[in-house]
Amino acid sequence: MRRLPLRGPERTPERPGPGPVPDAVLRSLDLAVMRRIQSIVPGDHITPQVGAGTELAMIRPYQPGDDVRYIDWNVTARMREPHVRVHVGERAMTAWLMLDVSPSMSFGTALRRKADVAEGVSIAVGHVATRRGNRLGVVSFGGPEPRVLRPRQGRLGLLGLLAELRAEPPADGSGATSLGEASRRMAALARARGLVVVVSDFRGPRDWESGLRSLRARHGVLAVEIRDPRELELPAAGDVWMVDPETGRQIVVNTSRRRVRERFKAAAAADREEVAAALRRAGADHLVLSTAGDWLRDLAAHLRRADQMRRSAMAAGGPGRAAVAAHKVPGGESASAGPEVTRRRVRRDDDSGGAEPAVTRRHRRRAARAASKGEAGS
């Protein structure tokens, strides 16, 4: 049976859409999660527990009930005692998309509206977050009523996302965006560790910092801020009626005066800097996209850079340390020794009768060098 292609919202001059989103670019993207996730579904993301995976957490003595397929025969022959390999668990990831659908997202004076950029980011995140067994959930805020779509895998998750994107935007004057309430609702929904992507223009009450901080305590948080050039700088166009689409408030501004334009630019820059500072305090990863630029290129560059940083952090910090600490062997040696010590374990000195604890060759060399330096100094 042939599958029908996934269709997005209809395109009109008022809703031009995000533009072309090549499949090749989507396939090259990946979501970086700096915090280890929690799940019971096998996948390719590192978890704090041990289990099936490709990263080695430690090598420890065999215990009754261990799977004999994980016996490391090289270490067993060297230690003359059966040893098993314990791996860092790899599980599927659950990602949540917090989508701002408030009236302010319908504003746009460049190539497209802010809502169009948010739609493109949502589709890109949806494609990445629903492959290889991962799941995607959606929470929309800023409309008349908040909507929640439970996490689903693959095509079902994408269909739910597209259905949310097809919804008509709320009318002007429907109320201010409440990201703080949405983040508190998200904290109650997202129990297992995963990734939360917030797509918004971050305009309205600043009641969201504590909510994002509580989310960051358990999840990786990516905050995607969408801006329009006219929100940062005014043109010299004479008297202009300005309307707040969320509250309906109106004001007349004489944009011909250079001092007015400079004060507006300074105030807008200070406002955006306050938002960036609040996101930094909350511990969120901050990405700024514009309606006037190539949002897909900027998003792809940010995700690749974040994935590089994640790989470097994993290589430097040792991905198996948390799993080793969580895997306490009853009656065995301390699991905090780590893979470097357990892989290079040597047998105890026969003359000591087993009283001296086992050490590594590296530690012996360091102790010998320290002793020689002390003798030379004296």
C-alpha positions in Angstrom: 0.0 0.0 0.0 1.4 3.4 -1.0 1.6 6.0 1.7 0.3 9.4 1.0 2.8 12.3 1.5 2.5 14.4 4.6 0.9 17.7 3.7 1.4 20.9 5.7 -0.8 23.9 6.0 -2.1 25.6 2.8 0.0 28.4 1.5 -1.4 31.9 0.8 0.1 35.3 0.4 -0.8 36.0 4.0 0.8 32.7 5.1 3.7 32.1 2.8 5.2 29.3 4.9 8.8 28.6 5.9 10.1 28.1 2.4 11.8 25.0 1.0 13.0 22.5 3.6 15.2 19.9 1.7 15.0 16.3 3.0 18.8 16.0 2.6 19.2 18.8 5.2 16.7 17.2 7.6 18.5 13.9 7.4 21.8 15.5 8.3 20.4 17.1 11.5 20.4 15.7 14.9 19.3 16.9 18.3 22.0 17.2 20.9 21.1 16.3 24.4 23.7 17.3 27.0 21.8 15.6 29.8 21.4 11.8 29.7 17.8 10.7 29.0 15.6 8.2 30.6 13.4 5.7 28.7 12.7 2.0 28.4 12.6 1.9 24.6 15.9 1.0 22.9 17.5 3.8 20.9 20.7 5.6 20.3 20.8 8.2 23.2 22.9 7.7 26.3 21.1 7.1 29.6 22.4 7.2 33.2 21.8 3.5 33.6 23.7 0.5 32.3 22.2 -1.8 29.7 22.4 -2.6 26.0 24.7 -0.1 24.2 28.0 0.5 22.5 29.8 2.6 25.1 31.8 0.6 27.7 30.9 1.6 31.2 33.2 -0.8 33.1 34.6 -4.3 33.4 33.8 -6.1 36.6 34.1 -9.6 38.0 31.4 -12.0 37.0 28.4 -12.3 39.3 25.9 -15.2 39.3 23.1 -14.3 36.9 25.2 -12.2 34.5 24.8 -12.9 30.8 27.7 -15.1 29.6 27.6 -13.3 26.2 29.2 -10.3 27.8 32.2 -12.1 29.3 35.4 -10.3 28.2 37.7 -13.3 27.5 40.9 -11.2 27.2 40.5 -9.7 30.7 39.4 -13.1 32.0 42.6 -14.7 30.7 44.8 -11.9 32.1 43.1 -11.8 35.5 42.5 -15.6 35.8 38.9 -14.8 36.9 35.8 -14.3 34.8 35.0 -10.7 34.0 32.1 -9.2 32.2 31.7 -6.0 30.1 29.0 -3.6 31.3 27.8 -1.0 28.8 26.1 2.4 29.1 22.4 2.0 28.3 21.2 3.6 25.1 17.5 4.4 24.8 15.0 6.3 22.6 14.5 9.9 23.4 11.2 11.7 24.1 11.2 15.3 22.8 8.6 18.0 23.6 7.9 20.9 21.4 6.4 24.0 23.1 5.0 26.1 20.3 3.9 29.7 20.7 0.7 30.3 18.7 -0.1 33.8 20.1 -1.2 36.7 17.8 2.2 38.3 18.0 3.6 35.4 16.0 1.5 36.5 13.0 3.7 39.6 12.6 6.2 39.8 9.8 7.6 42.5 7.5 10.5 40.6 5.8 10.4 37.4 3.8 7.8 35.7 6.0 6.0 35.9 9.3 7.4 34.8 12.7 4.7 32.0 12.6 6.1 30.8 9.3 9.6 30.5 10.8 8.2 28.7 13.8 6.4 26.3 11.5 9.6 25.5 9.7 11.5 25.0 13.0 8.7 22.7 14.2 8.7 20.6 11.1 12.5 20.3 11.2 12.5 19.3 14.9 9.6 16.9 14.2 11.4 15.1 11.5 14.5 14.7 13.7 12.7 13.9 16.9 10.5 11.1 15.5 13.0 8.9 13.7 14.8 5.8 15.1 12.1 5.1 17.7 12.1 8.6 19.2 8.8 10.2 20.3 7.5 13.8 19.9 4.9 15.6 22.0 3.5 19.0 21.4 2.3 21.7 23.8 0.9 24.9 22.2 0.4 28.1 24.3 -0.7 31.6 23.6 -4.1 30.7 22.1 -7.6 30.8 23.7 -7.0 27.3 25.2 -3.7 25.4 25.6 -3.4 22.2 23.7 -1.4 19.1 24.5 -0.5 16.3 22.1 0.9 13.3 23.9 4.3 11.9 22.7 4.0 9.6 19.7 6.5 7.9 17.4 7.2 8.3 13.7 4.5 9.3 11.3 1.8 9.6 14.0 3.9 12.2 15.8 4.4 14.2 12.6 0.7 14.1 11.8 -0.2 15.4 15.2 2.3 18.2 14.7 1.0 19.2 11.3 -2.6 19.2 12.6 -1.5 21.7 15.3 0.2 23.8 12.6 -3.0 23.9 10.5 -5.0 25.5 13.4 -6.0 29.0 12.7 -4.2 31.7 14.8 -6.2 33.4 17.5 -7.7 36.8 16.9 -6.0 40.0 18.0 -6.6 41.1 21.5 -7.0 37.5 22.8 -4.6 38.1 25.7 -0.9 38.1 26.5 1.3 35.0 26.1 1.7 32.9 29.2 4.9 30.9 28.7 5.3 30.6 32.5 2.0 28.7 32.8 2.9 26.5 29.8 6.4 25.7 31.3 4.8 24.6 34.6 2.3 22.4 32.7 5.2 20.9 30.8 7.1 20.2 34.0 4.1 18.1 35.2 3.8 16.3 31.8 7.4 15.5 31.0 8.5 13.1 33.8 11.2 11.2 32.0 14.4 13.0 31.1 14.5 14.2 27.5 14.6 17.3 25.4 12.3 20.4 25.4 12.3 22.8 22.5 10.6 26.1 23.1 9.7 28.1 19.9 8.5 31.6 20.7 9.2 35.3 20.3 9.4 35.6 24.1 7.2 38.7 24.2 4.8 39.3 27.0 5.1 38.7 30.8 8.5 37.6 32.1 7.0 34.8 34.2 8.8 32.0 32.5 12.3 32.0 34.0 11.6 29.8 37.0 9.5 27.4 34.9 12.3 27.0 32.4 14.8 26.6 35.2 12.8 23.7 36.7 12.6 22.1 33.2 16.3 22.5 32.8 16.9 20.5 36.0 15.6 17.4 34.3 15.7 18.0 30.6 17.8 19.6 27.9 16.1 22.9 26.9 16.6 24.6 23.5 15.0 28.1 23.4 14.4 29.2 19.8 13.7 33.0 19.7 12.1 34.4 16.5 12.5 38.1 15.7 11.5 40.5 13.0 13.7 43.4 11.9 10.9 45.9 12.5 10.7 44.9 16.1 14.3 46.1 16.6 14.4 49.2 14.4 11.8 51.6 13.0 11.9 53.1 9.5 11.4 56.8 8.8 7.7 56.5 7.7 6.0 59.4 9.4 3.1 58.9 11.8 2.5 55.1 12.2 -0.4 53.4 14.1 1.0 50.6 16.2 -1.2 47.9 17.7 -0.3 45.3 20.3 -1.8 42.1 18.7 -2.1 40.4 22.1 -3.7 43.1 24.2 -5.2 45.3 21.4 -3.6 48.5 22.8 -2.9 51.2 20.1 -0.5 54.1 19.9 0.6 56.6 17.3 4.3 57.1 16.8 6.0 59.8 14.7 8.8 57.8 13.1 10.2 60.8 11.3 11.9 62.0 14.4 15.4 60.5 14.6 15.5 60.7 18.4 12.3 58.6 18.6 13.9 55.9 16.3 17.1 55.9 18.4 15.2 55.5 21.6 13.1 52.7 20.2 16.2 50.9 18.9 17.9 51.2 22.3 14.8 50.0 24.2 14.3 47.1 21.8 18.0 46.0 22.2 17.8 46.3 26.0 14.6 44.2 26.0 16.1 41.4 23.9 19.3 41.5 26.1 17.1 41.0 29.2 15.5 38.0 27.5 18.9 36.5 26.6 20.1 37.0 30.2 17.0 35.4 31.6 17.5 32.4 29.3 21.1 32.1 30.4 20.1 32.2 34.0 17.6 29.4 33.3 20.3 27.3 31.7 18.6 27.1 28.3 20.4 26.8 25.0 19.5 30.0 23.2 19.1 30.3 19.4 17.9 33.5 17.6 16.3 33.2 14.1 15.0 36.1 12.0 12.2 36.4 9.5 14.7 38.1 7.1 17.4 35.5 7.0 17.9 31.8 6.1 16.5 30.3 9.2 17.2 26.7 8.1 20.9 27.4 7.7 21.1 29.0 11.1 19.2 26.2 12.7 21.4 23.5 11.1 24.6 25.3 12.0 23.4 25.6 15.7 22.4 22.0 15.9 25.7 20.7 14.4 27.7 23.0 16.7 25.7 21.7 19.7 26.2 18.1 18.6 30.0 18.7 18.3 30.0 20.1 21.8 28.1 17.1 23.1 30.5 14.7 21.5 33.5 16.6 22.9 32.0 16.7 26.4 31.2 13.0 26.3 34.8 12.2 25.2 36.3 14.4 27.9 34.0 13.5 30.7 33.6 9.8 30.0 30.1 8.7 29.1 30.2 5.8 31.4 30.8 7.6 34.7 27.2 8.2 35.6 26.3 4.6 34.6 29.1 3.2 36.6 28.1 5.2 39.7 24.5 4.1 39.3 25.6 0.4 38.9 26.6 -0.6 42.4 27.7 -4.3 42.5 26.5 -6.0 45.7 29.5 -7.2 47.6 31.9 -6.2 44.8 34.5 -3.4 44.4 33.6 0.2 44.2 31.9 1.0 40.9 33.3 4.5 40.9 36.7 3.3 39.7 35.6 4.0 36.1 36.5 2.3 32.8 40.1 3.4 32.8 40.9 1.7 36.1 38.8 -1.4 35.5 40.2 -2.0 32.0 43.8 -1.7 33.3 43.4 -3.7 36.5 46.3 -5.9 37.5 46.4 -8.7 40.0 47.4 -8.2 43.6 50.9 -8.8 44.7 51.3 -12.5 45.6 53.7 -11.7 48.5 51.1 -9.5 50.3 48.7 -12.4 50.7 45.8 -10.4 49.2 45.9 -7.6 51.8 47.1 -4.9 49.4 44.5 -3.4 47.2 44.9 -3.7 43.4 46.3 -0.7 41.7 47.0 0.2 38.1 50.4 0.4 36.4 49.7 4.1 35.7 49.3 4.8 39.4 52.5 2.8 40.2 54.5 4.9 37.7 53.0 8.2 39.1 53.9 7.1 42.7 57.5 6.2 41.6 57.9 9.6 39.8 56.7 11.5 42.8 59.0 9.6 45.1 62.0 10.2 42.9 61.2 14.0 42.7 61.0 14.1 46.5 64.4 12.5 46.9 65.9 14.8 44.4 64.5 17.9 46.1 65.8 16.8 49.5 
